[in-house]
Amino acid sequence: MIERFMNRIEGARLPALAVAAVAALLGGCAGRDTGANEPWDPIEGANRFVFSINRAVDIIAIRPIAVLYRDWMPPPAQRGLHNVLENLGEPVTAIAEVVQGTPGRAGTTLARFLVNSTIGIAGLFDVASAIGLPKTKEGFGNTIGYYAGVEPENGGFYIVLPMIGPSNARDGVGMAIDASIDPFSIVTFSISNTAGWIYAGARFGATVVDTRSRTLYALDDLERNSVDYYAALRSAYTQQRAEIIRQKRDRTGPRAELERRDKLALVR
C-alpha cells in the first residue's frame, strides 16, 4: 500500500509540473496587457453553447435540488456539510500559501486542518475559528494571478466549463494544479480508481449543491436584472476574481509591506 501511495505521489508530480509550465506560457501570452476592462472571449460561440447546456441542467436538476436542500435540510446540517467541504480544501490552501511566500499563514491553515479534523469531528465543526485560527481560502488560480505581471482582470481567455461554469485560462490551469496535488485525491486513487472516482464524484456533487444553495438569490437577481445573462455572469465573474487577486497583491506586495513597517514605526 505504501509503495502504491508513493507511486501515486510521484505520478502526481509530473502533471503538476506540466500544468505549471502551461501556466507560465499562459502568463506570457497574457503579458500583452491591453488594459481593457472587458474579459477576452475569443470562443464566445462555443462558450454560449456550453453555457446553455449548463443552464438547462441547472434549471432541470441542480437548482431544484439546491432549493430543497436549502429549505428542508436543517441549518446545522448545512453548516456541517459546508465546514467539511472547506476542511477538505485546507491542505491545498496551505500548499498555495507556501508558494505565495506566506509560510506563517500556511502553518495556521494546517493547524486549522488538524484541529477541525480531530476536535471538530472530520471538519463538521469549525472549532479552529472559535479558538482564534482564522480561515483563508487559496488555490493556484489565485497564486498565478498573484505572480502574473498583468492587471488582475487579465486572466487569459474566458471559458465556460461543463458543470463548473465561468472560468478563464488562469483559473482553469489553477484548478488543474489544485486537483493534481490534492492529498485526498492522491490517497483515494492510490487505493483504487473506483474509490478515487467515488470520492471525487461525491465531493463534487456536494460542492455543487452547497454552492448553488448559497448563490440562489444572487444568481436569480443577476438573471432578472440583466438583458444578456451570459454577458452579465461573465462580467461579474471577471470582476470578482480580479478583486480577490487585487486585494491579495495589496496585502502582500512590497508597497503593503512598506506601509505596514511605517505604521509600526509610528506606533513605536
N, C-alpha and C positions, 0 to 999 in steps of 0.2 A: 504493500500500500504506500509506504514512504517513497519507494522508488517511482511509483506511478505519479505520485504527487509532485516529486521533483521534476520528472519529465514534463508534467503539465506546466509547471512554472517556467521551465526552460523554453517550452513551446510558446508560452505567452509573451516571452521577452521579444522574440522576433517580430510578431505582429505589432507590438507596442513601438519598437524601434522603427519599423516600416511606416507606421502611421505618423510617427513623429517626423520622419523625413518628408512625408507628404505635407504635413503641417508647415514645415519650413518652406516648401515650394509654394504653398498657398499664401504664406506670408509674403514671399517675393512677388507673387502675382498681384497681391493686394497693395503692394508698395506704390502702385500708380494711383495715389490718393487724389481723387478729383475734388474732394471737399463737398460732394453732393450729399444732401440730407436724405434723398430718396434711396431706398435699397436697390441694389443692382439685381435685376430679374431677367436674365437673358433667355431663360427657358420657361417663360410665363405660360405658354400654351400647355406644356406638359404639367407644370405646377397646378394650373387651374383644373386640369383633368383629375389629378390625384386629390386635389382639394375637394372636388365634387364627390368623389368616392368616399373620402374620409367623412364628409358632411352627411352623406346618405347613411353610412354606418352609424354615425353619431345619433342621427335622428331616429333611426330604427331600433338601435340597441343600446348604445353607450349612455346617451342622455336619460332614457327611461330608467335604466339600472341605477344611474347616479342619483336620480330623484328618489327612487325607492330607498336607496341606501341612506340618503340624507334624512328622509322623513321617517323611516321605520327603524333604522339602526340606532340604538341608544347612544347619545353623545359620548359617554365614557368609552364605549367600544370603538367609536370613530376615532377618538383621540388616541386610543391604544394602537389601532392599526397604523395611523399616521406616524406615531412615535416609533413603531417597529420598522417601518419603511425608512424613516430618517436615520435610525440607528444603523441599518444595513449599509447606508451610504457613508458612514463616518470614516471607514478605512481609506476609501478613495479620496475623500476630502483631506485627510491627513497627508496622503502622498502628494496631492496637488499643492498643499500649503508648503511642504518641504521644497518642492520645485520652485515655488514662488519666492522662496527665500525667507520664509517665516517659520522656522522650526519650533519656536516657542508656542505659536498658535497651534501647530501640528501636535505638539505634546498635550495641549489642552484638549484637542479633539480626540486623541487616543485615550486620554483619561476619561473623557465623557463616554466613550465607547465601552470601556471596561466597567465603569460604574453602572451604566444603564443596562449592560448585558448581564450583570450579576444581580446587584441590588434591585435594579429596575425590571427584573424578570424578562430577559431577552429583549429589552427595549420597550416593553409595554408602558412603562412609566418613566418619565423624564426626570429622574432623580438628580442627574448631574446639574441641570439648570437650577434646581432648588438649593443646591449646595454651592452655587457660585461659579459653575463652569459654563460659560456662555456658548451657545451653539453657533457654528458657522457652516455654510454650505458651499463647497467649492467643487470644481471639476476642471478638466483640461480645456474645455471651451473658454472658461474664464482665464486660465493660465496662458493660452495662446493670445487671447485678447490683451492681457496684461503686458506681455512682452512685445507684441506686434507694434511696429513703429508707425501706425496709421491711426486715424481717428476711430473711436470705438464703433461708430455706425458702419464702418467698412469691414464687414466680416466675410468678404468674398461674395460669390453669387448666392442669391436666395434660392432655397429649395424647400418644397413641401414633401415630407417623408410619409410614406404609408403608415397609418395608425399612430403616428407620432405627431405629425403636424408641422408647424412652421420651424424652419431651421435655416442655416446657411453653411457655407463651406467650412468656416472656422468651428462652428458648434457641432457640425456633423463629424468632423475629424476628432473633436474633443470627446464626443460620445463614444466613438470607436475606441479611443485610448482608455476611457473610463471602463468600458466593458472588458477590455483585454487585461487590465490589471486588477480587476475586482477580485479580492481573495475568495469570496463566497462562490463566485462562478468557477474559479480555478479549482476549488475543493470539490464542488459538486460534479463538475465534468471529469475530475480525476477519478471519482468513484465509478461513474459510467455516463455515457452520453444521454441515456434515458433520464437518469437522475438530474443531470445538468439542465436538460430541456424542460423537465417538470418544474424545477426550481425557477428557471428563467421565465417560463410562462406564467407561473403563479405570481411571481413578483411583479411582472409587467402588468398583468391583469389587475392586481390590487392597486398598483400605482395609477393606472388609468382611471379606475373608479374613484379612488381617493382624490386625485387631482381634478377630475371632472366635477365631482360634487362640490369642490371648493371654488370652482370658477363658473358655476351656473349663472349667477346674477351678472357677473362681469361680461361674460360672452353673450348672454341674451341681450344685455343693454347695448353692447357694441354692434351686434347684428341689427337691432331695432333702429339704431340711430345712424346707420351708415348706408350710403347709396350702393357701394360696392363692398360687400362683406370681406371678400378676398383681399382687396387692397387695404381695407381698414385693419384687418388682422395682421397683414404683412408689416404695415407701418407700426402698429402697436408692439409687435414682437421685436422689431429692429430697435425701436426707442427704448424698450425695457431692457434689452440685453446691453445696449450701449450705455445706459445709465449705470447698470451694475458694474461694468468694466471701468467706466469713468470714475466712479466712487472708489473702486479698488486702487486705481492709479493715484488718486488724490490722497488716499490714506497711507499708501506705502511707498510713494515715489520720493525722489530726492527733495523736492520742494516741501512735501509734507514733513519729511524728517527734519529739515532745517527749521520749519515753523514750530515743530514740537520742541526742538532744542532751545529756540528763542523763548518760548513760553516757560520752559523750565528755568532758564536763566533769569527771567523776570521774577518768577516766584521766589527764587533763591535770593 
